Amino acid sequence: MADSRAFSFVATNPNLGSFYLRHQGYRIKLHQSDGSDQFKQDATFIFTPPLAYEVAQEPAGCSLRSYQWPNYFIRHINRELWLGKTDASEQFKWDASFHVRPGLYPT
């Protein structure tokens, strides 16, 4: 939303409209856009090589970096998505690396 070179994730419901993944208070949430520049930045992410590559040497997948906070990545903690500042731990690298599945990424 904030940059044509980056990505936003949208879920559309015919009855309710479009909702976007965004970070707010470090949580990743699904919200309707309010059209503000802040919302657009919160809902924009950059695909990067997977951070876990440094650990496993497996190039499959990606990590998702925050558009506005370059040292922060989407990561999973206890089956929830959070925005976290990168650190040198292997745990963070695994938590912030995702496999891309057909139908779940932009074409």
C-alpha positions as CSV (number, residue, x, y, z in Angstrom):
1,M,0.0,0.0,0.0
2,A,2.8,2.4,0.8
3,D,5.2,1.4,-1.9
4,S,4.6,-0.4,-5.3
5,R,7.8,-2.4,-4.8
6,A,6.5,-3.9,-1.5
7,F,3.5,-6.0,-0.6
8,S,0.3,-5.8,1.4
9,F,-1.9,-8.8,2.3
10,V,-5.6,-8.4,1.8
11,A,-8.6,-10.6,2.8
12,T,-11.8,-9.9,1.0
13,N,-15.3,-10.7,2.3
14,P,-18.2,-9.9,-0.1
15,N,-20.4,-8.8,2.7
16,L,-17.8,-6.9,4.8
17,G,-15.2,-5.6,2.3
18,S,-11.4,-5.8,2.3
19,F,-9.2,-6.2,5.4
20,Y,-5.5,-5.9,5.5
21,L,-2.8,-7.4,7.7
22,R,-1.1,-4.6,9.6
23,H,1.0,-4.2,12.7
24,Q,-0.3,-2.2,15.6
25,G,1.3,-2.4,19.0
26,Y,3.7,-5.0,17.6
27,R,0.7,-7.4,16.9
28,I,-0.2,-8.4,13.4
29,K,-3.9,-7.7,13.0
30,L,-6.6,-7.8,10.3
31,H,-8.1,-4.3,9.8
32,Q,-10.1,-2.3,7.3
33,S,-8.1,0.5,5.8
34,D,-8.8,4.0,7.1
35,G,-6.9,5.4,4.1
36,S,-4.2,7.1,6.2
37,D,-0.5,7.1,5.4
38,Q,0.1,5.5,8.8
39,F,-2.2,2.6,7.9
40,K,-0.6,2.1,4.5
41,Q,2.9,2.0,6.1
42,D,1.7,-0.4,8.9
43,A,0.2,-2.7,6.2
44,T,3.3,-2.8,3.9
45,F,5.9,-5.5,4.0
46,I,9.0,-6.4,2.0
47,F,9.8,-10.0,1.0
48,T,13.4,-10.9,1.9
49,P,15.3,-14.2,1.8
50,P,14.4,-16.3,4.8
51,L,16.4,-15.4,8.0
52,A,16.5,-19.2,8.8
53,Y,18.7,-19.6,5.7
54,E,21.7,-18.6,7.9
55,V,20.8,-21.5,10.2
56,A,19.6,-24.3,7.8
57,Q,21.1,-23.2,4.5
58,E,17.7,-23.9,2.9
59,P,16.7,-21.1,0.5
60,A,13.0,-22.0,0.4
61,G,10.6,-19.5,1.8
62,C,10.9,-15.9,2.8
63,S,10.9,-13.4,5.7
64,L,8.7,-10.4,5.8
65,R,10.3,-7.1,6.9
66,S,8.3,-4.1,8.0
67,Y,8.3,-1.3,5.4
68,Q,8.6,1.4,8.0
69,W,10.9,-0.3,10.5
70,P,13.7,-2.1,8.6
71,N,15.0,-4.1,11.6
72,Y,11.5,-5.6,12.4
73,F,10.1,-8.8,10.9
74,I,6.8,-10.6,11.1
75,R,7.4,-13.6,13.4
76,H,5.2,-16.2,15.0
77,I,5.0,-16.7,18.8
78,N,2.6,-19.2,20.3
79,R,0.6,-19.4,17.1
80,E,0.2,-15.6,16.8
81,L,1.9,-13.2,14.5
82,W,3.9,-10.3,16.0
83,L,6.3,-7.7,14.7
84,G,9.7,-8.3,16.3
85,K,13.1,-6.6,16.2
86,T,15.6,-8.9,14.7
87,D,18.3,-10.4,17.0
88,A,21.0,-12.9,16.4
89,S,19.2,-15.9,17.9
90,E,18.4,-19.0,15.9
91,Q,14.9,-19.0,17.4
92,F,14.1,-15.6,16.0
93,K,15.4,-16.6,12.6
94,W,13.1,-19.7,12.6
95,D,10.2,-17.7,13.9
96,A,10.5,-15.1,11.2
97,S,10.9,-17.5,8.3
98,F,7.9,-18.7,6.3
99,H,7.3,-21.1,3.4
100,V,5.4,-19.6,0.5
101,R,2.3,-21.7,-0.6
102,P,0.5,-21.3,-3.9
103,G,-2.5,-19.0,-3.6
104,L,-1.1,-17.2,-0.6
105,Y,1.2,-14.9,-2.4
106,P,0.8,-12.2,-5.0
107,T,0.9,-13.3,-8.6
